[in-house]
Amino acid sequence: MKLHKAPFALALTWVLALPGVASAAEMYRWVDDFGQLVYGTEVPPHLRSRAVPANAPLPPGTTACQARWHRYLASAACFDQYRVVRGGLKPEAFQRCTEVPQPEPCS
């Protein structure tokens, strides 16, 4: 039996890549009980009705400054998934998250 290397290598690449893709949790945003906007992967059960995907369109009337803060908070929540014990980040964080600098406070 002759084994073709190209299809085998491609299949092996997919098999090895799938666990990494499956482990990337979906990000959500919601307003907590104190009126604060929260981004994360685990929505408290009593707030699930308020949660929407983090990349869902922002509500009408959102200012440009608020939109910058939304992008920053979503970025920070994404990177939080890849933090290690001493505060470092796993390398795949930079492949799966977009780095967004902290914006100036809204006036």
Backbone as CSV, one residue per row, in Angstrom:
resi,resn,N_x,N_y,N_z,CA_x,CA_y,CA_z,C_x,C_y,C_z
1,MET,0.854,-1.184,0.000,0.000,0.000,0.000,0.893,1.238,0.000
2,LYS,0.650,2.111,-0.964,1.439,3.333,-1.067,0.664,4.472,-0.406
3,LEU,1.337,5.172,0.501,0.718,6.270,1.240,1.105,7.587,0.576
4,HIS,0.114,8.364,0.178,0.386,9.677,-0.407,0.611,10.662,0.731
5,LYS,1.756,11.307,0.735,2.137,12.167,1.864,1.309,13.446,1.951
6,ALA,0.987,14.048,0.830,0.287,15.334,0.872,-1.091,15.213,1.541
7,PRO,-1.973,14.276,1.106,-3.278,14.178,1.785,-3.134,13.771,3.248
8,PHE,-2.183,12.883,3.546,-1.976,12.458,4.921,-1.545,13.646,5.782
9,ALA,-0.622,14.448,5.284,-0.138,15.613,6.032,-1.271,16.612,6.242
10,LEU,-2.102,16.802,5.222,-3.229,17.723,5.339,-4.226,17.222,6.387
11,ALA,-4.528,15.931,6.353,-5.456,15.367,7.336,-4.887,15.470,8.746
12,LEU,-3.590,15.199,8.887,-2.956,15.293,10.196,-2.997,16.730,10.714
13,THR,-2.767,17.684,9.826,-2.827,19.093,10.217,-4.221,19.441,10.737
14,TRP,-5.277,19.001,10.058,-6.648,19.284,10.494,-6.943,18.641,11.839
15,VAL,-6.507,17.393,12.004,-6.772,16.702,13.264,-6.089,17.411,14.421
16,LEU,-4.861,17.864,14.201,-4.132,18.556,15.262,-4.675,19.952,15.517
17,ALA,-5.226,20.589,14.496,-5.728,21.959,14.639,-7.107,22.008,15.292
18,LEU,-7.921,20.995,15.115,-9.291,21.021,15.620,-9.401,21.219,17.124
19,PRO,-8.606,20.550,17.962,-8.756,20.806,19.393,-8.523,22.263,19.760
20,GLY,-7.612,22.946,19.094,-7.369,24.358,19.372,-8.529,25.227,18.963
21,VAL,-9.135,24.881,17.839,-10.289,25.648,17.374,-11.474,25.406,18.304
22,ALA,-11.662,24.161,18.693,-12.800,23.843,19.552,-12.664,24.481,20.931
23,SER,-11.447,24.714,21.395,-11.276,25.261,22.731,-11.462,26.778,22.783
24,ALA,-11.491,27.433,21.642,-11.701,28.874,21.636,-13.173,29.141,21.960
25,ALA,-13.433,29.705,23.109,-14.802,29.931,23.558,-15.397,31.151,22.881
26,GLU,-16.697,31.127,22.690,-17.379,32.265,22.097,-17.507,33.377,23.132
27,MET,-17.295,34.593,22.691,-17.370,35.759,23.570,-18.778,36.353,23.516
28,TYR,-19.250,36.789,24.676,-20.563,37.433,24.799,-20.409,38.761,25.526
29,ARG,-21.418,39.598,25.363,-21.474,40.832,26.154,-22.863,40.946,26.752
30,TRP,-22.916,41.536,27.937,-24.183,41.726,28.634,-24.015,42.836,29.661
31,VAL,-25.132,43.316,30.172,-25.130,44.318,31.235,-25.439,43.569,32.530
32,ASP,-24.561,43.735,33.522,-24.738,43.007,34.784,-25.796,43.667,35.673
33,ASP,-25.969,43.122,36.859,-26.987,43.634,37.792,-26.710,45.054,38.270
34,PHE,-25.476,45.535,38.100,-25.100,46.885,38.534,-25.071,47.876,37.379
35,GLY,-25.529,47.446,36.178,-25.567,48.314,35.020,-24.245,48.429,34.270
36,GLN,-23.280,47.569,34.614,-21.969,47.612,33.966,-21.941,46.680,32.761
37,LEU,-21.328,47.128,31.668,-21.151,46.300,30.486,-20.048,45.287,30.771
38,VAL,-20.306,44.018,30.491,-19.354,42.946,30.769,-19.143,42.131,29.502
39,TYR,-17.897,41.746,29.246,-17.547,40.833,28.169,-16.976,39.577,28.789
40,GLY,-17.321,38.428,28.253,-16.764,37.191,28.769,-17.282,35.981,28.031
41,THR,-16.804,34.821,28.454,-17.192,33.571,27.819,-18.250,32.834,28.630
42,GLU,-18.366,33.149,29.907,-19.335,32.483,30.767,-20.328,33.500,31.316
43,VAL,-21.550,33.412,30.830,-22.605,34.333,31.247,-23.307,33.730,32.459
44,PRO,-23.474,34.495,33.537,-24.218,33.975,34.683,-25.619,33.533,34.238
45,PRO,-26.104,32.418,34.749,-27.397,31.881,34.296,-28.544,32.891,34.336
46,HIS,-28.619,33.721,35.376,-29.738,34.661,35.479,-29.609,35.854,34.521
47,LEU,-28.480,35.977,33.821,-28.282,37.087,32.879,-28.235,36.630,31.425
48,ARG,-28.452,35.352,31.181,-28.352,34.824,29.804,-29.308,35.504,28.833
49,SER,-30.464,35.941,29.310,-31.422,36.595,28.406,-30.897,37.953,27.938
50,ARG,-29.949,38.543,28.658,-29.373,39.843,28.292,-28.141,39.704,27.399
51,ALA,-27.586,38.509,27.305,-26.316,38.314,26.598,-26.518,38.249,25.087
52,VAL,-25.590,38.850,24.383,-25.533,38.767,22.920,-24.085,38.459,22.542
53,PRO,-23.858,37.902,21.351,-22.471,37.693,20.933,-21.709,39.011,20.968
54,ALA,-20.450,38.947,21.375,-19.643,40.167,21.517,-19.520,40.931,20.205
55,ASN,-19.592,40.222,19.078,-19.434,40.902,17.792,-20.777,41.342,17.197
56,ALA,-21.864,41.234,17.962,-23.167,41.712,17.497,-23.125,43.233,17.354
57,PRO,-23.939,43.775,16.455,-23.954,45.244,16.308,-24.245,45.928,17.632
58,LEU,-23.635,47.082,17.808,-23.852,47.856,19.028,-25.229,48.516,18.981
59,PRO,-25.798,48.825,20.148,-27.131,49.432,20.184,-27.156,50.784,19.462
60,PRO,-28.309,51.149,18.902,-28.425,52.472,18.280,-28.104,53.554,19.299
61,GLY,-27.460,54.603,18.845,-27.111,55.717,19.717,-25.759,55.567,20.393
62,THR,-25.040,54.474,20.104,-23.710,54.280,20.682,-22.768,55.317,20.070
63,THR,-22.070,56.060,20.906,-21.149,57.084,20.403,-19.859,56.425,19.910
64,ALA,-19.056,57.187,19.177,-17.771,56.678,18.680,-16.859,56.309,19.846
65,CYS,-16.886,57.105,20.904,-16.065,56.816,22.081,-16.514,55.511,22.733
66,GLN,-17.816,55.328,22.888,-18.330,54.088,23.472,-17.973,52.883,22.600
67,ALA,-18.004,53.053,21.291,-17.645,51.969,20.378,-16.174,51.584,20.545
68,ARG,-15.301,52.585,20.742,-13.885,52.276,20.986,-13.722,51.470,22.264
69,TRP,-14.483,51.819,23.320,-14.414,51.082,24.579,-14.970,49.665,24.427
70,HIS,-16.013,49.504,23.622,-16.543,48.167,23.352,-15.449,47.299,22.711
71,ARG,-14.768,47.834,21.698,-13.698,47.065,21.024,-12.584,46.724,22.007
72,TYR,-12.216,47.680,22.869,-11.153,47.446,23.845,-11.560,46.361,24.844
73,LEU,-12.765,46.444,25.396,-13.220,45.467,26.385,-13.348,44.067,25.782
74,ALA,-13.823,43.982,24.536,-13.914,42.682,23.868,-12.520,42.099,23.661
75,SER,-11.566,42.935,23.296,-10.185,42.485,23.113,-9.606,41.977,24.430
76,ALA,-9.794,42.724,25.499,-9.266,42.331,26.801,-9.875,41.014,27.265
77,ALA,-11.170,40.825,27.056,-11.829,39.575,27.456,-11.308,38.403,26.643
78,CYS,-11.036,38.627,25.369,-10.472,37.565,24.534,-9.098,37.151,25.057
79,PHE,-8.233,38.116,25.319,-6.896,37.802,25.825,-6.947,37.137,27.195
80,ASP,-7.938,37.472,28.018,-8.053,36.878,29.352,-8.165,35.359,29.297
81,GLN,-8.743,34.816,28.233,-8.884,33.364,28.091,-7.532,32.663,28.006
82,TYR,-6.497,33.398,27.612,-5.182,32.803,27.349,-4.134,33.196,28.391
83,ARG,-4.566,33.746,29.519,-3.616,34.121,30.570,-3.115,32.875,31.289
84,VAL,-1.849,32.918,31.698,-1.269,31.831,32.475,-1.057,32.313,33.904
85,VAL,-0.660,31.413,34.779,-0.606,31.677,36.218,0.145,32.950,36.586
86,ARG,1.275,33.187,36.016,2.078,34.359,36.412,1.816,35.604,35.561
87,GLY,0.692,35.645,34.885,0.296,36.842,34.153,0.707,36.895,32.697
88,GLY,1.444,35.902,32.225,1.820,35.859,30.815,0.648,35.426,29.954
89,LEU,0.908,35.364,28.656,-0.121,34.941,27.709,0.384,33.772,26.889
90,LYS,-0.512,32.852,26.571,-0.172,31.767,25.661,0.002,32.370,24.268
91,PRO,0.937,31.841,23.470,1.197,32.409,22.139,-0.033,32.465,21.235
92,GLU,-0.936,31.482,21.348,-2.099,31.478,20.453,-3.042,32.648,20.704
93,ALA,-2.887,33.347,21.817,-3.725,34.518,22.079,-3.567,35.545,20.964
94,PHE,-2.351,35.695,20.463,-2.097,36.710,19.437,-2.574,36.261,18.064
95,GLN,-2.893,34.981,17.922,-3.457,34.479,16.675,-4.976,34.579,16.691
96,ARG,-5.573,34.541,17.877,-7.027,34.478,17.986,-7.671,35.779,18.472
97,CYS,-6.886,36.670,19.041,-7.431,37.921,19.579,-6.805,39.107,18.846
98,THR,-7.536,40.185,18.797,-7.032,41.419,18.202,-6.627,42.354,19.330
99,GLU,-5.385,42.791,19.294,-4.886,43.692,20.332,-5.414,45.105,20.066
100,VAL,-6.091,45.675,21.058,-6.677,47.012,20.949,-6.155,47.838,22.120
101,PRO,-5.513,48.981,21.846,-5.016,49.813,22.955,-6.185,50.435,23.725
102,GLN,-5.930,50.703,25.006,-6.958,51.311,25.854,-7.254,52.719,25.365
103,PRO,-8.527,53.040,25.089,-8.880,54.377,24.608,-8.899,55.400,25.750
104,GLU,-8.958,56.629,25.357,-9.109,57.728,26.317,-10.515,57.663,26.911
105,PRO,-10.690,58.122,28.149,-12.044,58.123,28.735,-12.998,58.986,27.919
106,CYS,-14.246,58.577,27.893,-15.270,59.374,27.197,-15.637,60.561,28.081
107,SER,-15.883,61.694,27.451,-16.252,62.868,28.246,-17.740,63.084,28.267
